[in-house]
């Protein structure tokens, strides 16, 4: 059989286009502000951005901050559940307080803020400690779990 015919059976028309080759040096440069990721992205960097030896690379930064392991993700999830229960506890405790005393605007506003406080604390800690060490995130989450205990729910009860 003809070797040329065998090669034609395994190719598409236009396969010889150099812009389609992933490993080609002819790949276009990325626009400013974009970073190439994935396999074959080594040649798609912006030539005007030469990395300086003093700035850490993305891999070094990720290694220094560290990825959250399974135990850390489970712990953040458990603490998120605790904060959800705290919000429910503040809601039930605040509603129970409104039954015992005459509700005024200040009690309604303070109950609404108390219900929102656990969610705001959790969101702020997760957002503000993205690049911080893991222990700092857990320290702030544990501090919030101690500070935001729903006292009206614990003292009066839900019923």
VOGU-3710 file (C-alpha; in Angstrom, 3 decimals, decimal comma):
1> xxxxxxxxxx> 0,000/0,000/0,000  1,049/3,601/-0,535  2,535/5,372/2,515  1,069/8,681/1,352  -2,453/7,192/1,326  -1,979/5,886/4,877  -0,914/9,328/6,095  -3,879/10,959/4,377  -6,269/8,646/6,200  -5,009/9,907/9,566
11> xxxxxxxxxx> -5,171/13,618/8,863  -7,685/16,328/8,154  -7,381/18,972/5,523  -5,749/22,052/7,009  -3,711/20,086/9,600  -0,546/21,687/8,296  -1,716/25,146/9,494  1,018/26,343/11,951  -1,414/28,442/14,007  -3,299/25,295/15,065
21> xxxxxxxxxx> -0,232/23,583/16,564  -0,341/23,779/20,380  3,395/23,444/20,860  4,240/25,803/18,046  6,426/28,841/18,585  4,122/30,745/16,221  1,328/30,934/18,820  0,104/34,491/19,387  0,994/36,419/22,528  -1,683/37,008/25,131
31> xxxxxxxxxx> -3,173/40,461/25,688  -1,882/42,379/28,712  -3,360/41,197/31,991  -4,038/37,605/30,876  -2,124/34,548/32,038  -1,963/31,292/30,119  -2,765/28,159/32,121  -2,882/24,474/31,331  -0,874/22,127/29,164  1,076/23,781/26,392
41> xxxxxxxxxx> 0,802/27,257/27,872  4,548/27,737/28,284  4,970/29,467/24,939  1,951/31,768/25,244  3,410/34,425/27,501  3,629/38,116/26,848  7,186/38,891/25,741  7,091/42,366/27,327  6,547/40,889/30,802  9,862/39,429/31,814
51> xxxxxxxxxx> 9,662/37,918/35,311  11,979/39,566/37,787  14,122/37,320/39,970  12,933/39,047/43,157  9,194/38,481/42,567  7,885/35,049/43,559  6,210/32,986/40,878  2,585/31,903/41,152  3,639/28,377/42,079  5,873/29,611/44,906
61> xxxxxxxxxx> 3,096/31,888/46,195  0,572/29,027/46,132  3,034/26,753/47,920  3,738/29,363/50,601  0,057/30,088/51,256  -0,852/26,435/50,826  -3,910/24,789/49,434  -6,675/23,888/51,806  -6,605/20,165/52,424  -9,619/17,963/52,974
71> xxxxxxxxxx> -9,554/18,438/56,747  -9,397/22,227/56,377  -12,334/22,251/53,956  -14,381/20,049/56,273  -13,524/22,284/59,244  -14,576/25,431/57,347  -17,802/23,673/56,346  -18,522/22,659/59,941  -17,864/26,190/61,172  -20,105/27,513/58,391
81> xxxxxxxxxx> -22,840/25,191/59,680  -22,271/26,493/63,212  -22,686/30,052/61,945  -25,911/29,045/60,167  -27,225/27,557/63,399  -26,204/30,740/65,210  -28,236/32,825/62,756  -31,265/30,585/63,311  -30,706/30,784/67,076  -30,582/34,584/66,968
91> xxxxxxxxxx> -33,785/34,645/64,915  -35,666/32,341/67,294  -34,301/34,114/70,364  -35,161/37,537/68,951  -38,691/36,457/68,086  -39,084/35,018/71,570  -37,914/38,302/73,076  -40,464/40,192/70,979  -43,202/38,052/72,535  -42,079/38,895/76,085
101> xxxxxxxxxx> -41,573/42,646/75,697  -43,284/45,304/73,632  -41,568/45,300/70,242  -40,305/48,661/69,066  -38,235/49,690/66,074  -34,957/49,324/67,951  -35,702/45,709/68,917  -36,631/44,811/65,333  -33,476/46,426/63,924  -31,226/44,823/66,545
111> xxxxxxxxxx> -32,802/41,409/65,910  -32,222/41,774/62,173  -28,599/42,771/62,737  -28,116/39,891/65,183  -29,460/37,423/62,620  -27,169/38,837/59,916  -24,054/39,030/62,125  -22,956/35,346/61,834  -23,253/35,380/58,040  -21,418/38,706/57,816
121> xxxxxxxxxx> -18,629/37,486/60,125  -18,178/34,241/58,184  -18,174/36,025/54,817  -15,760/38,701/56,009  -13,330/36,169/57,455  -13,353/34,012/54,318  -12,966/37,046/52,059  -10,313/38,867/54,069  -8,138/35,828/54,863  -7,843/34,451/51,330
131> xxxxxxxxxx> -4,092/35,013/51,229  -3,450/34,680/54,963  -2,134/31,498/56,554  -4,693/28,830/57,349  -4,292/29,204/61,099  -5,341/32,874/60,897  -8,594/31,946/59,140  -9,406/29,317/61,759  -8,476/31,654/64,607  -10,896/34,305/63,338
141> xxxxxxxxxx> -13,632/31,746/62,696  -13,245/30,303/66,202  -13,232/33,803/67,713  -16,492/34,542/65,926  -17,974/31,258/67,132  -17,249/32,360/70,710  -18,375/35,972/70,271  -21,612/35,382/68,354  -23,259/32,836/70,669  -27,057/33,417/70,529
151> xxxxxxxxx> -27,624/34,242/74,213  -31,371/34,958/73,986  -31,900/31,510/72,484  -29,798/29,870/75,182  -31,333/31,722/78,130  -35,017/31,914/77,127  -35,219/28,945/74,805  -37,015/28,522/71,501  -40,466/27,810/72,962
//
